[in-house]
Structures are given as C-alpha cells and as structure tokens.
Amino acid sequence: MDTIVSVLNLFTPAIIFAILTLAGVVAFFVYYWRAVLPRRGTLEWVVRAASSPRRFTFRLHRYPMARKDILPLLTITAVYAATAFFRLGDVSAPQSFVSFQQGDVGYFSFSQVEEVRVRYYTGIATGTYLLEYSQDGSTWEQVELTQAYDQLLKWQEVTTTDEEGNTVPLVISAKLLRISATTRNDANHPERNFLDLGELALVGADGEPLTPSYVGDSMTALFDEQSLVPDYETYMNSSYFDEIYHVRTAQEHIDDIYPYEVSHPPLGKLIISLGIRMFGLTPFGWRFMGTLFGVAMLPLLYIFLKNFFGRTAVAACGTILFAVDFMHLVQTRIATIDTYGVFFILAMYYFLYRWITVPPNTRLRRSLLPLFLSGLMFGIGVASKWTVIYGGVGLAIVYAVNLVCKYRSWSREAGVPRFAPWLIGTLLWSVVFFIAIPAAIYVASYIPYAVADGDTSWQNLLRIVVDNQEFMFTYHSGVDTPHPYSSRWYQWIVDGRPILYYREQDMLAAEGLKSAFSSFNNPLVSWAGLLCIILTGIETVRRRSGRALFILVGYLSQLVPWMFITRITFAYHYFPSMLFLVMAISYAMNQILRRRRREGKKAVYGLTAGATALYAAFYPVLIGLYVPVFYTWNFLRWLPSWPI
C-alpha cells in the first residue's frame, strides 16, 4: 500500500508540464521533417530520388551582420544581463581582517556580564580559534571556533546540542574575553601560516551585536563592520559550493600567497580576482567576472549564428535559447572556472569558422588572422580549464576536414596561388598559433605561483608547471569519493540528474518557503537539442552538410571523452555541450525557415517562446529566491531526481 501511495504522489501537475514539453519537442522535430522532405510525386522529389549522392564539401559561406541585427542583439543581451545580475550577491562584506600568527592573543571585554551568541566571518586561511571567556577574571571557560577549508568566506555561528539532540546556538555568559589561533604549519610555504578573521559578532538577546567596552588595539578590526552582521548565512552573504576553493585561490593570487587550490590551471582564478580587485572580497565581487562572461557569450553567439546561417530570426532565436538555458544562468553566477572554459570554446570555434569561410585560392596572409585568433582563444581557454582540450580535438578534426576540402576546391589555373605553398605555410603558422602561443600562455599563467614561491626564474617557473601538471592528472584521475548529486553523461543528455548547489529551508520553513538552486538544463532546450544533434548526424550523411558536421563534431568532442572517464562527474560538465545543442536547434530552425518561411515561423517562434516561458517559471529556483514549497513540488519537480 505504501508503494502505491508513493507512486501516486509522483503524479503531480509537474508531470503534465513535462509531458506537454516533451510533446512540443516531438512536434517540432516532426514538423522539421515534413518541412524539409519534398512531397512524394513532386518534381523536387523525382529529381532528388534520381540524383546521385553529392560530394561532401566544406565551402561554407559567411553571412555578414546587418543593421537590423543590432536591436535584437542588444535587447537579448540587456534583458538577460538584468536577470543574471539580479541578487547576484551582497556588495558589502567584511574587508578588514585580523591576521593571527601562532601564539597571538587578543583581548576585549564588556562593562558587565552579558549573555551572548557568537557569530564570525572567516577569511581565506584554515585553522582554529580558541575563544576564552570569564565572568570574574579568575574562572575561564572556552569554546573552539573552526575555520576549515569548506568554511571559508562564510558567516558562521557557534552552536551546541540541546537535550533533544537539536543543534541550537550556543549562549555564553561573559564579561572578559580573549581569542587566540592555531594556524597551519607549512614549512614549504610559510606565507600560508596565518589565520585571518573578518568579523566577530557577540549577539545579544535582541539579535543585535553588542559592542565591547574595551577592545585591544590589535583586535579593532574584529568589531569595525558590525552593521554587516546578518541574521543568517545565505548565498547572498557567503560563499557556497566550490567557491570555497576558487575564490580563496583568487584572493591568494592578489596577496602573493602560494595557492591552496592547484587542481586546475591558474587563469580562471586570475580572472575571478579581477572582479575582487574592482568590487572587493564580496560575493558580488567574486561572482562579477563569471556573470559578465556569461553575458558576453550572448552577443558572440549571436554574431556566430548570423555568420553561420545568415538569418536574423535564427540568430535571435538561437541566442535566446542559450540565454534561457538554466545551466548557462546558474553556472555563470557561481564563482567557479567553468564559465571561462565555455566562453573560450565558443570563441575559438567562431574564429575557426571565420577561417573556414575564407575562399579557396586566397593568399595565405589573408587567412592568418582568424586562424591566429582561434589559436589564441584555445590557449587562453586551456589555461583556464583542461576541458577546453576536448574542444581542441574537435577543432583539429574540423581543421583537417577543411584542408582536404580546400584541396579539392583549389583552382589550378595560371595566376592563382599554388596549393602546396599555401598548405605548408598554413601548417607552419598553425604550429605557432595552436601549440607555441597556447604553451606560452599556459606557462605564463603560472607566474603568480612563482612570485609567491619567491623565485621567478625560468627554471623554477617550468618546474612549478611540470609538477602541477603531474598533480592535476593524479588528482583528477583519483576523484572517486561518492557524492549524492554526481551523475554520468547518459543522465546529462536527458537532463536526468541536476547538481544541487544551495538549499536554505530553515529560515522561513514555518511559512512553507525555501530557497534553493541547482545546475541543470532547460528541458525544452536539452531535449530538443538532443534530437537535433541526431538530426545533424543524419544530415551529415544524407545531405553531405558541412554545417551539420561542424556542429556534430563540436558536440561530440565535448561529450565523448566523458564516456571513458571513470572519476565522479556532475551535470555541469555538460555545460560546453550546450553551445552545440543550441547550434543544432538553430540548424533545424534555419532549414524550416528556408523551406517554409511563413508557416515555419510558428514552429521556430513557438519553440523559443516555450523555452523562455520555462525560464520564467524556473527562475526563482535558479537564483535562490524564496518560493513556496508547494510551487516547487507541484509545478517544477518534473522528475523525482530533480532536487528542487
């Protein structure tokens, strides 16, 4: 009976929305085939049936941007930017820290005994504090304040367990207080041997911080920003998920400290540090650059799609689909490095396409700029995250196919540059653009490591680079600790298992509200994109389509490596693939509008509107707004595996 009840509980209104969305995806796909296939018995059908398969060609045309593209490009970018930066994070956080060394002791006191709860804001170093307190100066009690690696840049409250086993705030009675710290002892990097505390809040019965009547000179920074003390720790005022690693490392680069997180290349964290330099070590500051890059993806994608297909409607709708993808929003709002990898993957494919569209018989110097820019974007991307290398494999495949097609199309007439010198020159310059320059960028990104190490010689820099590559390879191959929200590639492609980044259900639970967000895809984009990727495979074979092959190679190069990786993986590893899912949908849209311009607009605009409507419906659970549990359970939890 319990099993039957559990099954019936799954049939919420959310199931209806899931079924309707899936039906819409199938209807779009069916309409595509009806639009592109000629009707049996027509002249077009007879000609196509009688014609032999045409030879594959990669002679793609580059369509220019037009004045009419300016308005949709700017509108889409501006509207998305407003949704992306909304409630990104507090613009204020403790900025003055007390830096403890081993053995340091700080003193402060009240004029009388006070009953207080203890809250504190952690910095970027790890260790523990010992807070000792007394009512009379002769009898002292103590409590430990932890600052572990997963508690950095967060508001913490000292808690205890009551008689019923519940976790409750610890209340201490104190007049005199002193605090000391136990720091790490790293002989190789002594600059790490400190412990910094941003703010110490001694909260009275009314919930407001009490200001001590006496504070030792070395401890004044602990009580100078009491107006920033929140009632609760939330994503708005504290770090969450892997921000504890990447934000810490970004600040360490600013402070010339040898970084804690060295499991990824440095450049992504250096980009995060730019936002911190501009806006301070605040949630808004450390998330700013990622969100900005997420916004910048949209005009770049629009230009790419317009160059690729030549239709304003396709460029606009394709860009909207990427803008309203859930993962694009969530991943670019968290201060991790995936955003930068995806941005540079998009950029390197765009510039490679610009190179492909240089006509045959063109002199070498006229084709070098887009090739150089593609290699430059590849180099910057790899220095941000290794997954860009997967995209580099796709670049290499498309590059090789283009050379073969260029050879087939090259004119042998007198006065036309010969193919062999052009090919040799292209290959030589490609070694510079895709190997030498990326290698130089990659090595240069480690200069902050050498600066923190106190030795910026070439020998030491190269030693650091080599040692770190060995560590990264060993580290990633050994990440196998079970995680409740891990998932595999076959779950990504159907939007089967999001990763939960944040959940806060305690603060307003009595009102039936919760705040949470996960990283997953807009189901309409995900499911339609998967069918359209299959479509590009069919079109590559059936119509010898170079555009379809370009999209298919880009998608598979980002997904296939994950099929053979045994470490635990998460839904956000699918983020780069979403670029090509959107391009695949745009391919189908372009074919529909090419064949049936007027009536096809209903299918194209309908799919885009549906994805946008889902973005609006799910938006609260993508940025952590408090919403009724009833709403999320009955309308947004389409699959039991969705933690929303």
Secondary structure, 3 states (H helix, E strand, C coil): CHHHHHHHHCCCHHHHHHHHHHHHHHHHHHHHHHHHCCCCCCHHHHHHHHCCCCCCCCCCCCCCCCHHHHHHHHHHHHHHHHHHHCCCCCCCCCCCCEEECCCCEEEEEEEEEEEEEEEEEECCCCEEEEEEEECCCCCEEEEEEEECHHHCCCEEECEEECCCCCEEECEEEEEEEEEEEEECCCCCCHHHCCEEEEEEEEECCCCCECCCCEECHHHHHHHCCHHHCCCCCCCCCCCCCCHHHHHHHHHHHHCCCCCCCCCCCCHHHHHHHHHHHHHCCCHHHHHHHHHHHHHHHHHHHHHHHHHHHCCHHHHHHHHHHHHCCHHHHHHHHCCCCHHHHHHHHHHHHHHHHHHHCCCCCCCHHHCHHHHHHHHHHHHHHHCCCCCHHHHHHHHHHHHHHHHHHHHHHCCCCCCCCCHHHHHHHHHHHHHHHHHHHHHHHHHHCCHHHHHHHCCCCHHHHHHHHHHHHHHHHHHHHCCCCCCCCCCCHHHHCCCCCCEEEEEECCCCHHHCEEEEEEECCCHHHHHHHHHHHHHHHHHHHHCCCHHHHHHHHHHHHHHHHHHCCCCCCCHHHHHHHHHHHHHHHHHHHHHHHHHCHHHHHHHHHHHHHHHHHHHHHHCHHHHCCCEEHHHHHHHHCCCCCCCC
